């Protein structure tokens, strides 16, 4: 596995603007995270999800290295921001980001999905310090986030609760009940970010169960809604800064992302949600052999381009 530089971890309540130098560092960090995702999935022996983790690398990088108020050396710090991953199947990018940030050694990524590993196929709250919830069944994360955000409000705490969800899981009824509740409670320190990448395991979201008009639905439930290009780190930071100015509503950030981002033959192809084009099994499998080699070559070439800008 490649060793990567360490960026400072945010440890205050304000999210600053990005300088060009810091933005370049974050772009490199996100690229290196994508390389680590591929290298990690190679070790799993044929299981794990690829498209979503690659598509969300920029957002996870922005959180762990600029926006999130957290302390890897004290993961249970009472005043930390809470980051909940509802669509737990994209956990490879969360594990990679946590390892980069210093929650555990990068070498431990090799144990993903292995027996007795702390890095299970879906995040397990008690297995790994730094996780806020256990996830697996889709649609539950927003309800969990509401409970945490409501507790913070009752206890007069200032931390934010961020909930990362997916477009496909918005086909679950549970998540819409939660959205209605959050709007009623006016949980302004609850910020949901949806990975709106337009794919799910069986095909395009619009073909399986259309979500539009998505923005209007959340606005009807009394949410403040922001649209953003999810693979633009600077735009993501600005969206969260805007979210922090809202005082009377929960916030939905619709992050339009590219699944498989950074690897040409994976981008926008629903078959890489969990199943490569040449495989028929429904459990999903990461790239291997020549596919993995080509993916890493493309990502390393992009890393060099970023360094030269």
N, C-alpha and C positions, 0 to 999 in steps of 0.2 A: 504494500500500500504506500501511496505517496505521502510524504510528510509535508505539512503545510504551515505557512506562517500564522502567527497568532495575532488577532486584532483585539483591541481593548473591548471589554464587556461593559455595556451600558449599566450604570448603577445610580441613576437619578430619575426624577419624575418628568423631565423635559425631553422632548425629542428634537434634536437640533437639525438644521438643514445640512445637506451633504455638500462638502467641498468636492471639487473635481478629483482631488487626491484620494479622499475617502471613498468616493464612488468607484474609482478604479480598483481600490483594494477590495471592495465588496463584490465587484464583478469578478475579480480573480477568485475570491473565496467561493462564490457561487459556482464558477466553472470547476474549481477543484472539488467542490461537493458533488457535482455531477460525475466526475471521474471516480470519486470514492463510492458513489452509488453503484456504478457499473462493476467496480472491483469487488464490492461487497456482495452483489448479487451473483457474481461468478462462483462464490464460495458456497452457495446454498444447495447446490446439487439439483437444480431444476425447479425451484419454487420462488415465488416473490413477484412483486409488481414493478414495472419499469416506467411506463409512460407518465403516471402521476408524480412520482418522486422527481423525475427530471424536470417536469413542468413547474414544480413548486420550489425548486432550489433557490430562486431569487427571493421569494417571500420568506422562506425559512432563514436565509442568510441575513436579510434585512432585520428580522426579529432578533436572532441570537447575537448579532454583532452591531446593532445600532438602536433598535427600538425597545426591546424587552428590558424591563427592570428586573434583573435577576442576578444571582451569584452562584456559579457552579460549585464553589467550595462550601456553600451553605444552601443546598437545594430546597430546604424546608423553611427558609427565611420567611417570617410571618408577613412581611410587607412586599413580597415579590409580586410581580404581575403573574397571572395565571394564563397559561397557554394550553388549550384543549384541542386535541386532534380527534375530530369526530369520525372522519373517514380513515380509520386506523390502518387500512391496507397500504397507505402510502408511507408507512412508518420508516422505511429505509432512509428517506431524506431527513426525517426527524432524528433518527439515531446518528446519522452522519453529522448533522449540524451540532448535536449535543457533544459528540466526540471532538469535533473541531473546537468547540467552546471550552472543553476541559472537564466535562461531567464524567468521562471515563476514557481510558486509553483508546486511541485509534485502532490499535491492533485487535481490540475486542470486537470490532465490526466483523471480523472473520467468523464469528460465532453465530451470526444471524440465522434464525430458524433452526438452530441445532438443539439437540436434547440438552436440557439443563442450562441453556443460555439465558442470560438476562434480556437478550434482544429477541423477544418472541415475534411471531408473525404478525401479531397485532399488539400494540402497547399494553403492558400489564402494570398497573399502578404500584403494586408492592414489589415488583421484580427489579425495578430500576429507579433510583433516586432521580428526581427531576421531572418525572411524569406526574400529571395531575389527576388523570383518570385512566380507567381501563376502557378500551374501545374494541369493537368487533362488529356487532350488529349495527348497521347504518341507521342514522336518524336520531341517535340518542344524545349526541354531544351538546346540542343546543340546550336541551333540558338540563343537562348537568351544569352547563355554563350559567344558566339562569339561577340555579340554586347557589352557586358560588358567588355570583354577582349580587344576589339578594342578601346573602350573608354579609358581604362587604358593606353594603348599604346600611344594613341594620347595625353593624358594628362600627359604622362611621370610619371605614378604612378607605384609603385613597387608591388602592391598586386597581388595575384594569383587568378584566377578564376577556381574553381573546378566544374565540371559537373558530376553528378552521373546519369548514364543511365542503362538500362536493355537490356538483349539480345533479348527479345521478341519485344521491340520497334524498334530494328534494322530491323524489317520487314517493317518499314515505310520509304517512299521515302524521306521525309523531312530531316531525320537525315543524309542521305548520301549526299544530297546537301550541308548541313552544314559542313560535314566532308571535302568535296572538297574545300569549301571556306576557312576553317581554315588552310588547308594545303597551299593554295595559299598565304594567308596573313602571314604565318610563325608566328603564335601567340604562342610563346614559353612559355608564362605564362598562357596558357589555358591547363588545365589538365583534361582529361576525365577519369573517372573510371567506367567501365562497370561491373555490377553485372551479371557475366556469370554463372548462376546457372542451365542452360539447361532446364528450365521449363517455361510454360506459362499456362494460364487458361484452355486451351483445350488439353494439353498434352505436351510431350517433344518437345522442340524447333526444334530439328532435324527432327521430323516427320511433324510438321506444316509447317515450311519454313526454311530449313537449312541455316546457316550463313557461314559455312566454304567454302573456307579458310579465316577465319576472320582476322587473323593477316596480311596476305598478302594484303588484301583489304585496310586496313588502311595504310600500308606501301606504297602502290601504290598511295595513296592520300597525300603522303609526311608527314606522322605522325611518330614520334618516338614511338615504341610500346614496352611495358614491360609486361611480363606474371608473375603473382604472385598468390600464394594461399591466397585467400581473407579472410580466417578465421585464418590466422597466422598474428597476430598484428605486430610482429617484421618485418616480410617480407613486409607487407604493408608500414610500415614506411620507410624501405630501398628503396622500389620502388618509393615513393614520393621524397625521398632524391635524387635518381637518376634523376627523372624528373626535379628537380630543377637545374641540371647541363646542361640541354639541352638549347642551345641558339638560334636555328634557325628553330625549328619545334614545332607544338603542340604535346602533349603527350597523348597517349592512354595507360592506365593501364588496362589490362584484368585481372580482379579479379575473379578467379575461386572459387565460394562459394558453400556451401551446403544449399539449401533451407530447412527451418525448423531446422536449426542447434541447437543442444542441446536437442532436443526432439526426442527420438528414432522413434516413430511411425509417425513423420512428415517428417523426413529427406529424401530428394530426391524423395518425392511423390508429383507429380504435382497437385494432388487433394487438397493439402493444400496451393496452391497459393491463393485461395480464397474460396474454397469449400471443407469442410471435406468429408472423404470417405462415410459417412452415410447420406449425404444430396444431394439433386438433384437440389436445386435452383442455378441459375447462378450468383446471386449477390454476393455470397461469405459469409462465416460466420466463426467466430472464434471458438475455442474449448470452450466447456461449460460442466458443470457437472463433471462427472468422467474423461472426457478427459482433462479438465483444471486442475483438481486435480493431475492427473498423470503427466502432463507436468511440473507443478510446483515442484512436488516431485523430478523429474529427474534433474531439474535445480538447486534445492537446494542441492541435493546430489553432483552435480558437483561443486557447490560453496564451499562445505566443502573440496572436493578433492584439489581444487586450494589453499585453505588456508593452507593445510597441506604440500604443495610442498615447 
